[in-house]
């Protein structure tokens, strides 16, 4: 893996793991129907974070584009997770915010 992507890689893997955990935990919540959008975004976010980590591992020429999309989805996931008070949702939101920030720097699109 290209050294300059190390922090971003770690942030993507952490966010993917937290999203996977959040989706599973949400499925066990008492009012699972109210968690449907959270679960959907967790799954989408985990998928793009794993993908971005793979692109970084390969030093892909398309990494900037993938990181831009990853940041957008991480931000959406974080916003949804913040709406819920569950610890797993808050941990996911924090990880997604970190990942979005680092992915924006990698993609060259600072917001």
C-alpha positions as CSV (number, residue, x, y, z in Angstrom):
1,X,0.0,0.0,0.0
2,X,1.2,3.5,-0.8
3,X,2.4,5.0,2.5
4,X,0.6,8.3,2.1
5,X,-2.8,6.5,2.3
6,X,-2.1,4.7,5.5
7,X,-4.2,6.9,7.7
8,X,-7.0,6.9,5.2
9,X,-6.9,3.1,4.9
10,X,-7.1,2.7,8.6
11,X,-10.0,5.2,8.8
12,X,-11.9,3.4,6.1
13,X,-11.4,0.0,7.7
14,X,-12.5,1.3,11.1
15,X,-15.6,2.9,9.6
16,X,-16.4,-0.2,7.7
17,X,-16.2,-2.3,10.8
18,X,-18.2,0.1,12.9
19,X,-20.9,0.3,10.1
20,X,-21.1,-3.5,10.0
21,X,-21.4,-3.6,13.7
22,X,-24.0,-0.9,13.8
23,X,-26.2,-2.6,11.1
24,X,-26.1,-5.8,13.1
25,X,-26.9,-4.1,16.3
26,X,-29.7,-2.1,14.8
27,X,-31.4,-5.3,13.6
28,X,-31.7,-6.3,17.3
29,X,-33.2,-3.1,18.5
30,X,-36.8,-3.2,19.8
31,X,-38.1,-0.9,17.1
32,X,-36.2,-2.2,14.2
33,X,-38.4,-0.5,11.6
34,X,-37.3,2.9,12.8
35,X,-33.7,1.8,12.2
36,X,-34.3,0.8,8.5
37,X,-32.5,3.8,7.0
38,X,-29.7,3.5,9.5
39,X,-29.2,-0.1,8.5
40,X,-29.3,0.7,4.8
41,X,-26.8,3.5,5.1
42,X,-24.5,1.3,7.4
43,X,-24.4,-1.4,4.7
44,X,-23.8,1.1,1.9
45,X,-21.1,2.9,3.9
46,X,-19.4,-0.4,4.9
47,X,-19.3,-1.5,1.2
48,X,-17.8,1.8,-0.1
49,X,-15.3,1.9,2.8
50,X,-14.1,-1.6,2.1
51,X,-13.9,-0.7,-1.6
52,X,-11.9,2.5,-0.9
53,X,-9.4,0.5,1.3
54,X,-8.9,-1.9,-1.6
55,X,-8.3,0.9,-4.1
56,X,-5.7,2.3,-1.7
57,X,-4.0,-1.0,-1.3
58,X,-3.6,-1.2,-5.1
59,X,-2.7,2.5,-5.5
60,X,-5.4,2.8,-8.0
61,X,-5.6,5.8,-10.4
62,X,-9.3,6.1,-9.5
63,X,-8.7,6.5,-5.8
64,X,-9.6,10.2,-5.8
65,X,-13.0,9.5,-7.3
66,X,-13.7,6.6,-4.9
67,X,-12.6,8.6,-1.9
68,X,-14.9,11.4,-2.9
69,X,-17.9,9.0,-3.1
70,X,-16.8,7.3,0.2
71,X,-16.7,10.7,1.9
72,X,-20.2,11.6,0.7
73,X,-21.7,8.2,1.9
74,X,-19.8,8.4,5.2
75,X,-21.3,11.9,5.8
76,X,-24.8,10.6,5.1
77,X,-24.3,7.6,7.3
78,X,-22.9,9.7,10.1
79,X,-25.9,12.1,9.9
80,X,-28.3,9.2,10.1
81,X,-26.5,7.5,13.0
82,X,-26.4,10.7,15.0
83,X,-30.2,10.8,15.0
84,X,-30.2,7.6,17.2
85,X,-29.0,7.5,20.8
86,X,-27.7,4.0,20.7
87,X,-24.0,3.6,21.6
88,X,-23.3,1.6,18.4
89,X,-24.9,4.4,16.3
90,X,-22.8,7.1,18.0
91,X,-19.6,5.1,17.5
92,X,-20.5,4.6,13.9
93,X,-21.1,8.3,13.4
94,X,-17.8,9.2,14.9
95,X,-15.9,6.7,12.7
96,X,-17.8,7.9,9.6
97,X,-17.0,11.5,10.3
98,X,-13.3,10.7,10.7
99,X,-13.3,8.7,7.5
100,X,-15.1,11.4,5.5
101,X,-12.6,14.0,6.6
102,X,-9.6,12.0,5.7
103,X,-11.1,10.8,2.4
104,X,-11.8,14.4,1.5
105,X,-8.2,15.2,1.9
106,X,-7.1,12.2,-0.2
107,X,-9.6,13.2,-2.9
108,X,-8.4,16.7,-2.9
109,X,-11.8,18.1,-2.2
110,X,-11.7,19.9,1.1
111,X,-15.1,21.1,2.4
